[in-house]
Amino acid sequence: MTQGAGQGPETERTATLRDFRVPAYVNEAGQYAPSIPADTVAPVTEGFPEGYTPTQRDLPVINRGDTLQVPVEPTAAPEPQTATGSGPLYVVGDVHGFLDDLTHALQEQGLIDADGHWCAGTTRLWFLGDFTDRGPDGIGVIDLVMRLSAEAAAAGGYCKALMGNHELLLLGAKRFGDTPVNSGAGTATFQAGWLLNGGQKTDMDRLQDHHLQWMARLDAIEEVDGYLLVHSDTTAYLDYGDSIEAVNDTVRETLTRNDADEVWDLFRKFTKRFSFRDEGGADAARSLLDTYGGTRIVHGHSPIPYLLGEVGSEEGDESTGPQVEGPHIYADGLAIAMDGGVTMAGKLLVQQLPLDI
C-alpha cells in the first residue's frame, strides 16, 4: 500500500471561534489544551433529555458576495427506474444527531414514507458522515441509516455512508477512553476530545458492537457519476493513498490495528478543513480530482455559514445572517459544500445531484 502519495497544497485552516466546536489541538497554532475545564461542556438544559449537551443553533454570519448558494425546493418522489438502471443520486450533509430534522428532510425529498421506510426504489443515497455528537439522538440516526441501507438494497437502490471525523472520534472515545495519545503538540485523549466536540452521554450509553463495526467499515472517499464524495474539505486524503481503493483500505487497516496514536492521527487529519476556500482553493480541489477522479468534490464537515463569511464571535453578539437554503458552490465551481449547519443557523441538507443551476 502506497501511503503519503501526492501531498496536497499547504492550505489547511481550522476555525477556532468560540461558537464552533472544533478541537483546540487542531487550531492554527497547533497547540493542544492538555486539560479541559469542567465548564467546557454546557450543562444539561431543562427540556432536553438527560445526558444531552445542547449547542447553539443561531450562528451569526456575514454574507460574502463571491459564492453561490443553490436554493432547494421540495421535490416530488424520484421517478421510478428499471431494476437494471441506476436511479437518481442524492447526498446528505452532516446530521449530528438531529434525527427529526433528518426524517423530515428525507420525507420532503420523497425518499422515505410517513412511517420512515424507504420508498424511493432504485434511488442512490449517500450520507457524507458525522451522524452523532451535538444533537440529541446520534444512535437513532445510525440505526435509521443502517435500516434504510437494507431497505434500499431490497428495492434495487442503495443507501451508503462515508466516514466522518465524528465517527472516528466516537470510535476512539469508546475504544481508548482516557488513554493518552500523542497529539503532536502535547497530551490528548479521545474521551476529552469527544466531550469537547459535543459528545452525548445518551449516545455512548446506547452504543453497541454492531454500531461500532458498521462505523469502522465505512469508506472515506468514493466517486459517483463524476462527483468525488468526501466528508472533510481537506487535502489530507492524499496522505493515505493515490487511489480511492488505497485510501479506503488504509483507513480500514488503521482502525483494525487499533493503535490509539494512529487512530488519533487519522482523526486529526480528517478534522482539518477549508482547503478549498479562499486563494488557492481551486488548486487544492484539483489536486484531489486529478488524483482520485471526478469533476466536482462534494463534501460536508465545514458548515456553510463559515464558508459564506465571517462569524460573529463577540460575547452577547446575537446578530443573525442569511439562512442556509441549499448547497454552497465555490472554488471555481469545483466544490459543493453540503453541511448546512443543522446545529447552527442552517438546515440539514438532502440534495439531488446534479444541481440545477
Protein Blocks (a to p, Z undefined) as FASTA:
>chain_A
ZZhiaiacdfbccdfbfklccdfklcfnopacfbacfklpccddehiaehiacddfbdcc
dddfkbccdddddddddddddfkbccdddddddfklpamlmmmmmmmnopacfkopafel
jaccddebjjbghiablmlmmmmmmmmmmmmmmnopacdddddfklmmmmmmmmnmmacc
dehiaccdfklmmmmnopafklmmmpcfklmmmmmmpcfbdceehiacdfbdcfklmmno
cbfklmmmmmmmmmmnopaklmmmmmmmmmgghklgcehklmmmmmmmmmngpjbdcdeh
iafklmnmccdfbehiacdcdddfbdcdeeholaccfbeolmmccddddddddddZZ
